[in-house]
Amino acid sequence: MQGLFFESDDSVRLVIRALVVLIGFWTAWRAGKAVADSWNNYPLAVVYTFLLAWAMQFLHHALFNGPMLSALYYGVDFVTLLVFSTAGFRYRRTNQMVNNYYWLYEKTSAFSWKDKH
């Protein structure tokens, strides 16, 4: 059992890295959804994503000995997480608008709505 976590097995490191990335994507989605749930504006989702990208940089540094203060890697993390955060925000806001104002709006896709005519 000791060798399971402390041996330099690449497959275990790959699984852990994949889990960290998936948790980051899921957290970004939930952050965008939480902002929409509270009827706040989109810039707050960007702020949350900014903070989440910093936390992900720290996790990459702490778990995988990655660089802590790299603008390039931070930018990549931020943009990638912002995509998921925006998707979560738009998905939830679309459902809010078409469910709460069903007499005004209809869904055109999972991320947008339009006026009913």
C-alpha positions in Angstrom: 0.0 0.0 0.0 2.9 2.3 0.7 4.1 2.2 -2.9 0.6 3.2 -4.2 0.9 6.9 -3.3 4.6 7.5 -3.0 6.0 5.6 -5.9 6.7 7.7 -9.0 4.0 5.9 -11.1 3.1 8.0 -14.1 -0.4 6.5 -14.4 -1.3 7.5 -10.8 0.0 11.0 -11.4 -2.0 11.2 -14.6 -5.2 10.1 -12.9 -4.7 12.7 -10.1 -3.9 15.4 -12.6 -7.1 14.6 -14.6 -9.1 14.7 -11.4 -7.7 18.1 -10.4 -8.6 19.4 -13.9 -12.1 18.0 -13.8 -12.7 19.4 -10.4 -11.5 22.8 -11.6 -13.9 22.7 -14.6 -16.8 21.6 -12.4 -16.0 24.3 -9.9 -15.9 26.9 -12.6 -19.3 25.7 -14.0 -20.8 25.8 -10.5 -19.4 29.3 -9.8 -21.0 30.6 -13.0 -24.3 28.9 -12.1 -24.2 30.3 -8.5 -23.8 33.8 -9.8 -26.8 33.4 -12.1 -28.8 31.7 -9.3 -28.4 34.8 -7.2 -29.4 37.1 -10.1 -26.0 38.8 -10.1 -24.4 40.2 -13.2 -21.8 38.4 -15.3 -18.7 40.4 -14.1 -19.0 38.7 -10.7 -18.6 35.4 -12.5 -15.3 36.7 -14.0 -14.1 37.8 -10.6 -14.8 34.3 -9.2 -13.1 32.7 -12.1 -10.1 35.0 -11.5 -9.8 33.7 -7.9 -10.5 30.1 -9.0 -7.6 30.3 -11.6 -5.3 31.4 -8.8 -6.4 28.5 -6.6 -5.8 26.1 -9.5 -2.3 27.6 -10.0 -1.6 26.8 -6.4 -2.9 23.2 -6.7 -0.7 22.6 -9.8 2.2 24.0 -7.8 1.5 22.1 -4.6 0.7 18.7 -6.2 2.8 18.6 -9.3 5.6 21.0 -8.6 4.5 23.4 -11.3 5.4 27.1 -11.4 3.4 29.2 -8.9 3.9 32.6 -10.5 3.7 32.0 -14.3 1.6 34.5 -16.2 1.4 32.2 -19.2 0.0 29.2 -17.2 -2.3 31.5 -15.2 -3.7 32.9 -18.4 -4.3 29.5 -19.8 -6.0 28.4 -16.6 -8.1 31.6 -16.5 -9.3 31.4 -20.1 -10.1 27.7 -19.8 -12.0 28.1 -16.6 -13.7 31.2 -17.9 -15.2 29.2 -20.7 -16.8 26.8 -18.2 -17.9 29.6 -15.9 -19.5 31.5 -18.8 -21.2 28.3 -20.0 -22.6 27.6 -16.5 -23.8 31.2 -16.1 -25.5 31.3 -19.5 -27.1 27.9 -19.1 -28.6 28.8 -15.8 -29.6 32.4 -16.8 -31.3 31.0 -19.9 -33.4 28.6 -17.8 -34.2 31.3 -15.4 -35.5 33.6 -18.1 -37.6 31.1 -19.9 -39.0 29.5 -16.8 -39.7 32.7 -14.7 -40.8 34.8 -17.7 -42.4 32.1 -19.9 -44.9 34.6 -21.3 -42.1 36.9 -22.6 -39.2 34.6 -23.7 -38.6 31.3 -25.4 -35.5 29.2 -25.4 -33.5 29.2 -28.7 -30.6 27.1 -27.4 -29.2 25.9 -24.2 -27.4 29.2 -23.8 -29.8 31.8 -25.2 -33.4 33.0 -25.4 -35.5 35.3 -27.5 -38.6 37.4 -27.2 -41.9 35.7 -28.0 -43.9 37.4 -30.7 
